[in-house]
Amino acid sequence: MQAKKGDSVQVHYTGRLEDGSVFDTSVSREPLGFTLGDGNMIKGFDAAVYGMIIGDKKTVTIPAAEAYGERKDDMMIDVPRAHVPADILPEIGLDLVLQDESGRPMPVTVVFVDDEKITLDANHQLAGQDLIFDIELVRIG
């Protein structure tokens, strides 16, 4: 039976960057479960599972546009230093969570700090990068 749109599937995966570094894997935990075509997975990952049968393994390279998108300059947010809460000591690399206009959490990373302002990057950490996934389909249904 081949995996098709609407199927509940479970996969084991390892995600790597082009330099070979692993950014995520399910190998030491339960397989990842999702429904094909429901929009909850990155487009390229979802598409890679279509047509697989249980036990199939494949390696796919997903271009940034089909993963987390390209980096966007408008996702860089300058915040006056006076608006930073006193209990936060901003330093480059610090991960914070803001709320967007709808009240949803928006993860950001501090990428610049000086006496006048801090700059936050709201791009996904993997935006702008092609991703390589080793995928094994372990269950359908």
C-alpha positions, 0 to 999 in steps of 0.5 A: 500500500502506497502512502497517499493524501489523507493517510495517517503515516509514521516515519523515522527521519534525520534532518541534516544541513548541507554541511552534514550537521544534524538539526533533528532526528526521530531515531532515538524516540517514537516515529513522527506521525502526521496526516499526508496533505493536511498542511502541518508538515513542510511542503517538501517533507510531505511530498517526499512521503507520497508514494512510499510503502512501509519499509521504504527509505529515501534521502531527499534534499528539500530546497529552502522554498519548500522547507521554511522559506527564504530569509526575509529582511522584514522579519528583523525587528529593531527594539529601542533599548529603553523598551527592553524589560529590565529583567532581560539581559539581551545578548547575541544568540539569546532566544526569546518569545514575543507575541504577534498581533493575534497573541500567538507566540513568535520565537525570535533570536537576538542578533544585535545589541548596542546601547541604543537598540537590540535587533531581533530575528523572527525568521525560522532558524532554518529559513534560507537553508536547503534541508536534507532528510533521510526518511523511513516510512514505518506505518500507514494508518 
